[in-house]
Amino acid sequence: MDNEIIKEEIHVLMVTFASQGHINPMLRLGEKLITKGLHVTLAINEMARPRILKSAINGASTTTSTSIAGVKIIFYSDGLSLDYDRKANLDHFLEAIGKFGPINISNIIKEHYPKCDNNKKLSCIINNPFVPWVVDVAIEHEIPCAMLWIQPCSLYSIYYHFYNKLNPFPTLTNPNMSVELPGLPSLLTQDLPSFVLPTNSFGSLCRLLSTMFLNSKNEYAWVLGNSFFELEKDVINSMDDLYPIRPVGPLVPPSLLGEDQDRNQEIEVLDMWKAEDSCIEWLNKQESASVIYVSFGSIAIFSSKQMDSISKALKNVNRPFLWVVKPSEVPSPNGNNQLPLGFLEETKDLGLIVPWSPQTKVLSHPSTACFITHCGWNSMLETIAAGVPVIAYPQWTDQPTNAKLIVDVFRIGLRLRPNQDGHVSNDEIENCIGEIMNGPNSKVLRSNAKGLKQAAREAAGNGGSSDRNIQLFVDEIIERKI
Protein backbone atom coordinates (compact mmCIF):
# COMPACT_ATOMS: atom_id res chain seq x y z
CA MET A 1 0.00 0.00 0.00
CA ASP A 2 1.67 3.26 -1.06
CA ASN A 3 2.00 6.34 1.12
CA GLU A 4 -0.81 8.23 -0.61
CA ILE A 5 -3.30 5.45 0.17
CA ILE A 6 -2.12 5.47 3.78
CA LYS A 7 -2.78 9.18 4.09
CA GLU A 8 -6.19 8.72 2.56
CA GLU A 9 -7.37 5.76 4.64
CA ILE A 10 -5.55 5.37 7.99
CA HIS A 11 -7.21 7.33 10.81
CA VAL A 12 -6.30 6.99 14.50
CA LEU A 13 -8.34 8.30 17.43
CA MET A 14 -6.53 8.85 20.74
CA VAL A 15 -8.47 9.36 23.99
CA THR A 16 -7.34 10.78 27.33
CA PHE A 17 -8.57 13.10 30.05
CA ALA A 18 -7.43 16.61 30.79
CA SER A 19 -4.23 16.15 32.71
CA GLN A 20 -1.11 17.74 31.26
CA GLY A 21 0.93 14.64 32.07
CA HIS A 22 -1.55 12.53 30.09
CA ILE A 23 -2.20 14.89 27.18
CA ASN A 24 1.38 15.65 26.18
CA PRO A 25 2.66 12.07 25.67
CA MET A 26 -0.43 11.33 23.57
CA LEU A 27 0.09 14.49 21.56
CA ARG A 28 3.73 13.67 20.89
CA LEU A 29 2.92 10.12 19.87
CA GLY A 30 0.28 11.54 17.54
CA GLU A 31 2.86 13.81 15.98
CA LYS A 32 5.12 10.85 15.30
CA LEU A 33 2.27 8.89 13.72
CA ILE A 34 1.54 11.85 11.47
CA THR A 35 5.14 11.79 10.22
CA LYS A 36 4.47 8.16 9.21
CA GLY A 37 1.52 9.27 7.08
CA LEU A 38 -1.46 8.71 9.39
CA HIS A 39 -4.34 11.03 10.31
CA VAL A 40 -4.58 11.54 14.08
CA THR A 41 -7.25 13.02 16.36
CA LEU A 42 -6.93 13.44 20.13
CA ALA A 43 -10.13 13.49 22.20
CA ILE A 44 -9.92 15.20 25.62
CA ASN A 45 -12.69 15.79 28.14
CA GLU A 46 -14.13 19.30 28.03
CA MET A 47 -12.40 20.53 31.17
CA ALA A 48 -9.37 21.33 28.99
CA ARG A 49 -11.31 23.17 26.28
CA PRO A 50 -10.93 26.79 27.51
CA ARG A 51 -7.24 26.51 28.29
CA ILE A 52 -6.29 24.63 25.13
CA LEU A 53 -8.28 26.84 22.76
CA LYS A 54 -6.87 29.93 24.44
CA SER A 55 -3.29 28.75 24.01
CA ALA A 56 -3.56 26.95 20.67
CA ILE A 57 -1.77 28.41 17.69
CA ASN A 58 -2.35 28.04 13.96
CA GLY A 59 -4.97 30.79 14.19
CA ALA A 60 -7.63 28.48 15.60
CA SER A 61 -10.77 30.35 16.58
CA THR A 62 -13.38 27.59 16.66
CA THR A 63 -14.89 26.64 20.01
CA THR A 64 -15.23 22.95 19.16
CA SER A 65 -11.81 21.85 17.94
CA THR A 66 -8.32 22.95 17.04
CA SER A 67 -5.14 21.46 15.65
CA ILE A 68 -1.74 21.26 17.29
CA ALA A 69 1.32 20.02 15.41
CA GLY A 70 -1.04 18.41 12.91
CA VAL A 71 -3.02 16.54 15.57
CA LYS A 72 -6.70 17.46 15.56
CA ILE A 73 -8.03 18.15 19.07
CA ILE A 74 -11.68 17.49 19.89
CA PHE A 75 -13.54 17.52 23.19
CA TYR A 76 -16.02 15.17 24.84
CA SER A 77 -18.18 15.52 27.94
CA ASP A 78 -17.34 13.63 31.13
CA GLY A 79 -20.80 14.43 32.53
CA LEU A 80 -19.59 17.14 34.92
CA SER A 81 -19.67 20.93 34.72
CA LEU A 82 -16.50 22.83 33.81
CA ASP A 83 -16.22 24.35 37.29
CA TYR A 84 -16.51 21.01 39.12
CA ASP A 85 -13.40 20.28 41.23
CA ARG A 86 -12.27 16.96 39.80
CA LYS A 87 -9.04 16.79 41.82
CA ALA A 88 -10.86 17.17 45.11
CA ASN A 89 -13.51 14.62 44.11
CA LEU A 90 -11.41 12.11 42.19
CA ASP A 91 -13.59 9.07 42.84
CA HIS A 92 -16.74 10.83 41.62
CA PHE A 93 -14.90 12.19 38.59
CA LEU A 94 -13.65 8.74 37.58
CA GLU A 95 -17.14 7.34 38.10
CA ALA A 96 -18.68 10.09 35.94
CA ILE A 97 -16.16 9.84 33.11
CA GLY A 98 -16.50 6.05 33.19
CA LYS A 99 -20.27 6.47 32.71
CA PHE A 100 -20.49 9.33 30.22
CA GLY A 101 -17.13 8.97 28.45
CA PRO A 102 -18.02 5.75 26.57
CA ILE A 103 -21.31 7.22 25.34
CA ASN A 104 -19.72 10.39 24.06
CA ILE A 105 -16.66 8.75 22.50
CA SER A 106 -18.99 6.30 20.76
CA ASN A 107 -20.98 9.26 19.40
CA ILE A 108 -17.75 10.87 18.17
CA ILE A 109 -16.87 7.68 16.30
CA LYS A 110 -20.31 7.53 14.68
CA GLU A 111 -20.20 11.21 13.72
CA HIS A 112 -16.62 11.59 12.53
CA TYR A 113 -15.79 8.08 11.33
CA PRO A 114 -18.92 6.63 9.71
CA LYS A 115 -18.78 3.26 8.01
CA CYS A 116 -18.94 3.26 4.24
CA ASP A 117 -19.86 -0.01 2.53
CA ASN A 118 -18.81 -1.86 5.73
CA ASN A 119 -15.40 -0.21 5.48
CA LYS A 120 -14.37 1.31 8.82
CA LYS A 121 -12.91 4.75 8.35
CA LEU A 122 -11.30 4.58 11.81
CA SER A 123 -8.37 2.13 11.84
CA CYS A 124 -7.21 2.25 15.47
CA ILE A 125 -8.04 3.74 18.88
CA ILE A 126 -5.32 4.54 21.44
CA ASN A 127 -6.00 5.17 25.13
CA ASN A 128 -3.95 5.25 28.31
CA PRO A 129 -4.45 3.20 31.50
CA PHE A 130 -6.56 5.86 33.22
CA VAL A 131 -9.40 5.73 30.70
CA PRO A 132 -9.67 1.92 30.43
CA TRP A 133 -13.32 2.06 29.32
CA VAL A 134 -12.09 3.18 25.89
CA VAL A 135 -11.18 -0.40 25.05
CA ASP A 136 -14.84 -1.40 25.53
CA VAL A 137 -15.87 1.29 23.05
CA ALA A 138 -13.30 -0.04 20.59
CA ILE A 139 -14.63 -3.57 20.97
CA GLU A 140 -18.21 -2.35 20.47
CA HIS A 141 -17.21 -0.72 17.17
CA GLU A 142 -14.92 -3.60 16.18
CA ILE A 143 -11.88 -1.32 16.01
CA PRO A 144 -8.44 -2.52 17.20
CA CYS A 145 -7.22 -0.76 20.34
CA ALA A 146 -3.75 0.15 21.58
CA MET A 147 -2.73 1.42 24.99
CA LEU A 148 -0.02 4.01 25.57
CA TRP A 149 1.56 3.27 28.94
CA ILE A 150 2.62 6.72 30.25
CA GLN A 151 4.83 5.58 33.13
CA PRO A 152 8.14 3.68 32.93
CA CYS A 153 8.06 0.09 31.70
CA SER A 154 9.32 -0.88 35.16
CA LEU A 155 5.99 0.25 36.64
CA TYR A 156 4.17 -1.74 33.98
CA SER A 157 6.02 -4.85 35.18
CA ILE A 158 5.43 -4.10 38.87
CA TYR A 159 1.69 -3.61 38.41
CA TYR A 160 1.39 -6.71 36.25
CA HIS A 161 3.09 -8.89 38.85
CA PHE A 162 1.13 -7.26 41.69
CA TYR A 163 -2.41 -7.46 40.26
CA ASN A 164 -1.88 -10.96 38.89
CA LYS A 165 -0.42 -12.08 42.25
CA LEU A 166 2.73 -13.46 40.66
CA ASN A 167 5.02 -12.23 43.46
CA PRO A 168 4.64 -11.37 47.15
CA PHE A 169 4.25 -7.68 47.98
CA PRO A 170 4.13 -5.81 51.32
CA THR A 171 1.06 -6.36 53.47
CA LEU A 172 -0.24 -4.86 56.70
CA THR A 173 1.33 -7.74 58.60
CA ASN A 174 4.59 -7.61 56.66
CA PRO A 175 4.93 -3.98 55.51
CA ASN A 176 8.72 -3.85 55.15
CA MET A 177 9.46 -6.82 52.92
CA SER A 178 11.55 -6.43 49.78
CA VAL A 179 10.14 -7.31 46.35
CA GLU A 180 12.19 -9.26 43.81
CA LEU A 181 11.09 -8.92 40.17
CA PRO A 182 12.79 -9.89 36.89
CA GLY A 183 14.88 -7.15 35.34
CA LEU A 184 14.76 -4.89 38.41
CA PRO A 185 16.92 -4.40 41.50
CA SER A 186 15.50 -5.44 44.85
CA LEU A 187 12.68 -3.02 45.74
CA LEU A 188 12.09 -1.93 49.33
CA THR A 189 8.80 -0.46 50.52
CA GLN A 190 10.05 3.08 49.88
CA ASP A 191 10.86 2.11 46.27
CA LEU A 192 7.41 0.82 45.37
CA PRO A 193 4.56 2.78 43.77
CA SER A 194 2.11 3.95 46.42
CA PHE A 195 -0.81 2.14 44.77
CA VAL A 196 0.58 -1.32 45.65
CA LEU A 197 1.20 -0.53 49.33
CA PRO A 198 -1.21 -1.70 52.03
CA THR A 199 -1.53 1.92 53.19
CA ASN A 200 -2.82 3.11 49.79
CA SER A 201 -6.02 5.15 50.04
CA PHE A 202 -6.70 5.77 46.32
CA GLY A 203 -9.09 2.90 45.68
CA SER A 204 -10.57 4.23 42.45
CA LEU A 205 -7.22 4.48 40.67
CA CYS A 206 -6.24 1.02 41.87
CA ARG A 207 -9.46 -0.41 40.51
CA LEU A 208 -8.65 1.09 37.11
CA LEU A 209 -5.22 -0.52 37.08
CA SER A 210 -6.53 -3.82 38.40
CA THR A 211 -9.19 -3.97 35.68
CA MET A 212 -6.62 -3.28 33.00
CA PHE A 213 -4.05 -5.85 34.11
CA LEU A 214 -6.54 -8.60 34.95
CA ASN A 215 -9.04 -8.37 32.11
CA SER A 216 -7.53 -6.68 29.09
CA LYS A 217 -4.64 -8.91 28.03
CA ASN A 218 -6.65 -10.11 25.06
CA GLU A 219 -8.42 -6.79 24.47
CA TYR A 220 -5.45 -4.67 23.46
CA ALA A 221 -3.83 -5.39 20.12
CA TRP A 222 -0.77 -3.37 21.17
CA VAL A 223 0.78 -1.92 24.32
CA LEU A 224 3.15 0.98 23.65
CA GLY A 225 5.43 2.47 26.30
CA ASN A 226 6.71 6.02 26.84
CA SER A 227 10.28 4.89 27.32
CA PHE A 228 13.07 3.51 25.14
CA PHE A 229 14.63 0.08 25.00
CA GLU A 230 18.16 1.13 25.90
CA LEU A 231 16.88 2.78 29.10
CA GLU A 232 14.93 -0.21 30.48
CA LYS A 233 16.02 -3.17 28.37
CA ASP A 234 16.15 -5.74 31.19
CA VAL A 235 12.61 -5.17 32.42
CA ILE A 236 11.25 -4.82 28.86
CA ASN A 237 12.79 -8.17 27.92
CA SER A 238 11.41 -9.74 31.11
CA MET A 239 7.84 -8.91 30.02
CA ASP A 240 8.08 -10.50 26.57
CA ASP A 241 6.44 -13.78 27.62
CA LEU A 242 3.92 -12.20 30.03
CA TYR A 243 2.43 -9.03 28.57
CA PRO A 244 4.80 -7.50 25.99
CA ILE A 245 5.31 -3.75 25.79
CA ARG A 246 6.90 -1.86 22.89
CA PRO A 247 8.78 1.30 23.90
CA VAL A 248 8.17 4.22 21.52
CA GLY A 249 9.70 7.07 23.53
CA PRO A 250 10.97 9.25 24.89
CA LEU A 251 7.84 11.23 23.96
CA VAL A 252 9.34 14.62 24.74
CA PRO A 253 9.46 17.92 22.83
CA PRO A 254 11.50 17.51 19.64
CA SER A 255 14.03 20.20 20.64
CA LEU A 256 15.28 17.94 23.46
CA LEU A 257 16.09 15.34 20.82
CA GLY A 258 17.90 17.76 18.55
CA GLU A 259 14.99 18.03 16.14
CA ASP A 260 13.21 20.96 14.49
CA GLN A 261 12.74 23.82 16.96
CA ASP A 262 9.69 25.17 15.13
CA ARG A 263 7.82 21.91 15.67
CA ASN A 264 8.79 22.04 19.32
CA GLN A 265 7.20 25.46 19.69
CA GLU A 266 3.90 24.01 18.48
CA ILE A 267 3.95 20.96 20.68
CA GLU A 268 4.56 22.85 23.94
CA VAL A 269 1.43 24.98 23.87
CA LEU A 270 -0.36 22.46 26.07
CA ASP A 271 1.39 23.69 29.19
CA MET A 272 -1.57 24.14 31.50
CA TRP A 273 -0.12 27.32 33.03
CA LYS A 274 1.66 30.24 31.45
CA ALA A 275 5.42 29.84 31.70
CA GLU A 276 7.61 32.76 32.71
CA ASP A 277 9.86 33.73 29.80
CA SER A 278 12.02 35.65 32.28
CA CYS A 279 13.52 32.27 33.23
CA ILE A 280 15.55 32.11 30.05
CA GLU A 281 16.69 35.73 30.27
CA TRP A 282 17.86 35.06 33.82
CA LEU A 283 19.58 31.79 32.87
CA ASN A 284 21.45 33.57 30.08
CA LYS A 285 23.20 35.67 32.75
CA GLN A 286 24.40 32.68 34.79
CA GLU A 287 27.61 30.70 34.43
CA SER A 288 27.65 27.37 32.62
CA ALA A 289 26.44 24.39 34.71
CA SER A 290 25.89 26.55 37.78
CA VAL A 291 22.11 26.69 38.35
CA ILE A 292 20.06 24.43 40.60
CA TYR A 293 16.64 23.98 39.00
CA VAL A 294 13.85 23.12 41.46
CA SER A 295 10.36 22.07 40.40
CA PHE A 296 7.89 19.65 41.95
CA GLY A 297 5.19 19.65 39.28
CA SER A 298 1.63 20.85 39.45
CA ILE A 299 0.19 18.63 42.21
CA ALA A 300 2.68 18.34 45.09
CA ILE A 301 1.97 20.57 48.11
CA PHE A 302 4.59 20.99 50.85
CA SER A 303 4.13 21.92 54.48
CA SER A 304 5.45 25.23 55.74
CA LYS A 305 8.17 23.27 57.58
CA GLN A 306 9.30 21.60 54.35
CA MET A 307 9.20 24.88 52.46
CA ASP A 308 11.40 26.39 55.18
CA SER A 309 13.93 23.56 54.81
CA ILE A 310 14.10 23.86 51.03
CA SER A 311 14.45 27.64 51.29
CA LYS A 312 17.15 27.42 53.94
CA ALA A 313 19.11 24.86 51.91
CA LEU A 314 19.03 26.96 48.74
CA LYS A 315 20.17 29.98 50.68
CA ASN A 316 22.94 28.14 52.53
CA VAL A 317 24.55 26.47 49.49
CA ASN A 318 24.92 29.94 47.99
CA ARG A 319 24.50 28.79 44.40
CA PRO A 320 22.21 30.32 41.77
CA PHE A 321 18.80 28.62 41.74
CA LEU A 322 15.60 28.70 39.74
CA TRP A 323 12.62 27.54 41.81
CA VAL A 324 9.12 26.93 40.47
CA VAL A 325 6.59 27.64 43.22
CA LYS A 326 3.08 27.34 41.84
CA PRO A 327 0.82 29.68 43.83
CA SER A 328 -2.21 28.16 45.54
CA GLU A 329 -5.56 29.19 44.13
CA VAL A 330 -6.66 29.65 47.74
CA PRO A 331 -3.89 30.70 50.19
CA SER A 332 -3.28 28.06 52.86
CA PRO A 333 -3.96 29.24 56.44
CA ASN A 334 -1.09 27.05 57.73
CA GLY A 335 1.48 28.25 55.20
CA ASN A 336 1.52 25.16 52.97
CA ASN A 337 3.42 25.71 49.71
CA GLN A 338 4.28 29.28 50.69
CA LEU A 339 7.72 30.84 50.85
CA PRO A 340 9.05 31.93 54.26
CA LEU A 341 8.73 35.61 55.03
CA GLY A 342 11.76 37.55 53.82
CA PHE A 343 13.11 34.77 51.60
CA LEU A 344 12.54 36.63 48.33
CA GLU A 345 14.36 39.70 49.57
CA GLU A 346 17.21 37.69 51.09
CA THR A 347 17.87 35.77 47.86
CA LYS A 348 17.00 38.35 45.20
CA ASP A 349 20.62 38.42 43.97
CA LEU A 350 21.01 34.66 44.15
CA GLY A 351 17.92 33.03 42.70
CA LEU A 352 14.69 33.42 40.76
CA ILE A 353 11.23 32.28 41.90
CA VAL A 354 8.57 31.76 39.20
CA PRO A 355 5.03 30.28 39.26
CA TRP A 356 5.70 28.10 36.18
CA SER A 357 8.65 27.56 33.87
CA PRO A 358 9.26 26.56 30.24
CA GLN A 359 10.81 23.38 31.60
CA THR A 360 12.29 21.87 28.45
CA LYS A 361 14.07 25.14 27.68
CA VAL A 362 15.33 25.33 31.26
CA LEU A 363 16.62 21.75 31.26
CA SER A 364 18.39 22.16 27.92
CA HIS A 365 19.96 25.49 28.91
CA PRO A 366 23.76 25.29 29.38
CA SER A 367 23.52 27.10 32.73
CA THR A 368 21.39 24.35 34.31
CA ALA A 369 23.50 22.01 36.45
CA CYS A 370 20.99 19.74 38.18
CA PHE A 371 17.27 19.22 38.69
CA ILE A 372 15.59 18.78 42.10
CA THR A 373 12.31 17.11 41.19
CA HIS A 374 9.33 15.07 42.38
CA CYS A 375 10.22 12.48 39.71
CA GLY A 376 7.08 12.57 37.59
CA TRP A 377 7.81 10.40 34.56
CA ASN A 378 7.39 13.15 31.97
CA SER A 379 9.87 15.31 33.87
CA MET A 380 12.23 12.34 34.17
CA LEU A 381 12.20 11.71 30.44
CA GLU A 382 12.79 15.39 29.78
CA THR A 383 15.79 15.53 32.09
CA ILE A 384 17.17 12.28 30.61
CA ALA A 385 16.81 13.69 27.10
CA ALA A 386 18.50 16.90 28.26
CA GLY A 387 21.37 15.06 29.96
CA VAL A 388 20.88 16.75 33.36
CA PRO A 389 21.62 14.96 36.69
CA VAL A 390 18.80 14.62 39.21
CA ILE A 391 18.14 15.05 42.91
CA ALA A 392 15.01 13.01 43.53
CA TYR A 393 12.30 13.94 46.02
CA PRO A 394 9.42 11.55 45.16
CA GLN A 395 5.94 11.97 46.63
CA TRP A 396 3.48 9.29 45.48
CA THR A 397 2.19 6.96 42.71
CA ASP A 398 5.09 5.97 40.38
CA GLN A 399 7.51 8.59 41.73
CA PRO A 400 9.24 6.45 44.42
CA THR A 401 10.03 3.79 41.82
CA ASN A 402 11.20 6.44 39.36
CA ALA A 403 13.59 7.71 42.04
CA LYS A 404 14.90 4.17 42.54
CA LEU A 405 15.52 3.90 38.80
CA ILE A 406 17.29 7.26 38.73
CA VAL A 407 19.72 6.22 41.45
CA ASP A 408 20.27 2.47 41.00
CA VAL A 409 19.42 1.67 37.35
CA PHE A 410 20.02 4.80 35.28
CA ARG A 411 22.67 6.05 37.77
CA ILE A 412 22.20 9.72 37.00
CA GLY A 413 21.25 11.13 40.38
CA LEU A 414 20.74 11.03 44.12
CA ARG A 415 17.69 10.63 46.35
CA LEU A 416 16.71 12.81 49.27
CA ARG A 417 16.04 10.75 52.41
CA PRO A 418 13.29 11.96 54.75
CA ASN A 419 13.46 11.71 58.55
CA GLN A 420 11.13 9.37 60.40
CA ASP A 421 8.44 12.06 60.35
CA GLY A 422 8.64 12.28 56.54
CA HIS A 423 10.41 15.65 56.58
CA VAL A 424 13.58 16.24 54.53
CA SER A 425 15.98 18.45 56.46
CA ASN A 426 17.88 21.34 54.96
CA ASP A 427 21.13 19.51 55.82
CA GLU A 428 20.05 16.55 53.65
CA ILE A 429 19.21 18.85 50.76
CA GLU A 430 22.48 20.77 51.11
CA ASN A 431 24.52 17.56 51.22
CA CYS A 432 22.88 16.22 48.06
CA ILE A 433 23.43 19.50 46.22
CA GLY A 434 27.08 19.53 47.26
CA GLU A 435 27.55 15.90 46.23
CA ILE A 436 25.93 16.25 42.82
CA MET A 437 27.69 19.52 42.03
CA ASN A 438 31.25 18.62 43.03
CA GLY A 439 31.26 15.41 45.06
CA PRO A 440 33.47 12.37 44.30
CA ASN A 441 30.76 10.81 42.07
CA SER A 442 29.59 14.00 40.36
CA LYS A 443 31.64 13.39 37.21
CA VAL A 444 30.28 9.85 36.89
CA LEU A 445 26.69 11.07 37.29
CA ARG A 446 27.20 13.74 34.63
CA SER A 447 28.86 11.29 32.28
CA ASN A 448 26.01 8.80 32.70
CA ALA A 449 23.47 11.57 32.09
CA LYS A 450 25.22 12.59 28.88
CA GLY A 451 25.32 8.97 27.76
CA LEU A 452 21.57 8.54 28.23
CA LYS A 453 20.96 11.83 26.43
CA GLN A 454 22.72 10.40 23.38
CA ALA A 455 20.92 7.07 23.72
CA ALA A 456 17.55 8.86 23.83
CA ARG A 457 18.35 10.74 20.63
CA GLU A 458 19.43 7.58 18.86
CA ALA A 459 16.33 5.64 19.99
CA ALA A 460 13.94 8.34 18.79
CA GLY A 461 15.90 9.14 15.64
CA ASN A 462 15.39 7.69 12.19
CA GLY A 463 15.94 3.93 12.39
CA GLY A 464 16.38 3.94 16.18
CA SER A 465 14.75 1.37 18.46
CA SER A 466 11.67 3.48 19.23
CA ASP A 467 11.32 4.70 15.67
CA ARG A 468 11.34 1.06 14.48
CA ASN A 469 8.65 0.16 17.02
CA ILE A 470 6.46 3.03 15.82
CA GLN A 471 6.93 1.94 12.21
CA LEU A 472 6.06 -1.65 13.17
CA PHE A 473 2.91 -0.39 14.88
CA VAL A 474 1.94 1.60 11.76
CA ASP A 475 2.65 -1.36 9.48
CA GLU A 476 0.45 -3.62 11.58
CA ILE A 477 -2.40 -1.08 11.55
CA ILE A 478 -2.13 -1.00 7.76
CA GLU A 479 -2.12 -4.80 7.55
CA ARG A 480 -5.32 -4.95 9.64
CA LYS A 481 -6.82 -2.30 7.39
CA ILE A 482 -6.16 -4.41 4.34
Salt bridges, closest charged atoms under 4 A:
GLU31 OE2 - ARG263 NE 3.20
GLU46 OE2 - ARG49 NH2 2.74
ASP78 OD2 - ARG86 NE 2.90
GLU142 OE1 - LYS120 NZ 3.97
ASP191 OD2 - LYS404 NZ 3.82
ASP191 OD1 - ARG415 NH1 2.96
GLU259 OE1 - ARG263 NH1 3.60
GLU345 OE2 - LYS348 NZ 2.93
GLU346 OE1 - LYS315 NZ 2.84
ASP408 OD2 - LYS404 NZ 2.64
ASP421 OD2 - LYS305 NZ 3.37
ASP467 OD1 - LYS36 NZ 2.85
GLU476 OE2 - ARG246 NH2 2.99
